[in-house]
């Protein structure tokens, strides 16, 4: 499964339901053996089974540069060791209500460190892609 933007996120960005500069965002560290992302249909965090969520952190330092969205590096503290492997990071608008906590993007590649990760009880720090978390490609005809 390649990294990408959830299809339902873009109309919400354009319509103002997701405001990268003013809303609160969080990230889940995800076990992809328990969650099979469906970028075309998954809309909010209720699509992710509770057992797939290995850790959660706030996403801070959001800003826009050109057509790309950026954020500070995130650190998932002391992620417990176990049978699960971290396979991806999901970013979502965090409203504390499932139905309005919209999924934005998922990364299983293009971040550092590389996935999958075997967890050993230590912190997991994710460095986002240098080109941004979401890059809107606009074609002018």
C-alpha positions in Angstrom: 0.0 0.0 0.0 1.6 3.2 -1.1 1.6 6.4 1.0 -1.2 8.8 0.0 -4.0 11.2 0.7 -7.4 9.9 1.7 -9.8 10.8 -1.1 -12.3 12.2 1.3 -9.8 14.7 2.8 -9.3 16.9 -0.3 -12.9 18.2 -0.6 -12.8 18.8 3.2 -9.6 20.9 2.8 -11.1 22.9 -0.1 -14.4 23.3 1.7 -12.8 24.5 4.9 -13.7 21.4 7.1 -10.0 20.7 7.4 -7.9 23.8 8.2 -4.2 22.9 8.3 -3.2 26.1 10.0 -5.9 26.3 12.7 -7.3 22.8 13.4 -5.8 20.3 15.8 -4.1 17.3 14.2 -2.9 14.0 15.5 -1.0 11.0 14.2 -1.5 7.3 14.8 1.3 4.7 14.6 -0.5 1.9 12.9 -0.1 -1.9 12.6 -1.0 -2.7 9.0 -1.6 -6.3 9.8 -4.7 -5.1 11.6 -5.8 -2.2 9.4 -6.1 -2.4 5.6 -6.3 1.2 4.5 -8.8 2.1 1.9 -7.8 5.5 0.6 -10.9 5.8 -1.6 -13.5 5.1 1.1 -12.1 5.5 4.6 -13.2 8.9 5.9 -12.7 9.3 9.6 -10.9 7.5 12.4 -13.7 5.1 13.0 -12.3 3.2 9.9 -9.2 2.2 11.9 -9.7 -0.7 14.3 -8.7 0.1 17.9 -6.3 -2.8 17.9 -4.4 -1.3 14.9 -3.5 1.8 16.9 -0.1 1.4 18.5 0.4 4.9 19.7 -1.0 8.5 19.2 0.7 11.9 19.3 -0.3 15.5 18.5 1.0 17.0 15.3 2.4 20.5 15.9 4.0 23.2 13.8 1.7 22.9 10.9 2.4 25.4 8.1 2.0 25.7 4.3 4.8 26.5 1.9 3.7 26.9 -1.7 1.2 24.1 -2.4 2.6 21.7 0.2 1.6 21.1 3.9 4.3 20.7 6.5 4.5 19.8 10.2 7.1 19.3 12.9 8.7 15.9 13.3 6.7 13.7 15.7 7.9 11.4 18.4 5.7 8.5 19.7 7.1 8.0 23.3 8.0 4.5 24.6 6.0 2.5 22.1 5.5 -0.9 23.8 7.3 -3.9 22.4 5.1 -6.8 21.3 4.0 -8.9 18.4 2.7 -5.9 16.4 4.9 -4.1 13.8 4.5 -0.5 13.1 3.7 -0.3 9.4 2.5 3.2 8.8 1.6 6.6 10.3 -1.9 8.1 9.8 -2.5 11.9 10.1 -6.0 13.0 11.0 -7.9 16.1 12.1 -8.4 15.6 15.8 -11.8 16.8 17.1 -12.1 14.1 19.9 -15.2 12.8 18.0 -14.8 9.9 15.6 -17.3 11.1 13.0 -15.5 14.5 12.6 -11.9 13.4 13.1 -11.2 13.2 9.4 -8.4 11.1 8.0 -5.9 13.2 6.0 -3.0 11.1 4.9 -1.1 7.9 5.5 2.7 7.2 5.2 4.2 3.7 4.9 7.1 5.0 2.8 8.9 8.3 2.3 9.4 8.9 6.0 12.3 8.2 8.2 12.7 5.6 9.6 11.7 3.1 7.1 8.6 0.9 7.7 7.9 -1.8 8.9 9.4 -1.2 12.4 9.9 -3.8 15.0 9.0 -2.1 18.3 11.2 -2.5 21.3 9.7 -0.2 23.9 11.7 2.9 22.9 10.6 6.2 21.3 9.7 6.2 17.6 10.5 9.5 15.9 9.1 10.1 12.5 10.6 12.6 10.1 8.2 13.6 7.4 9.0 13.8 3.6 11.1 16.9 2.7 8.5 17.7 0.0 5.7 18.0 2.6 2.9 15.9 4.0 0.5 16.7 1.2 1.4 18.3 -2.1 -1.4 19.5 -4.3 -0.8 19.1 -7.9 -2.7 21.7 -9.9 -2.7 21.5 -13.7 -3.6 24.6 -15.6 -4.9 24.0 -19.1 
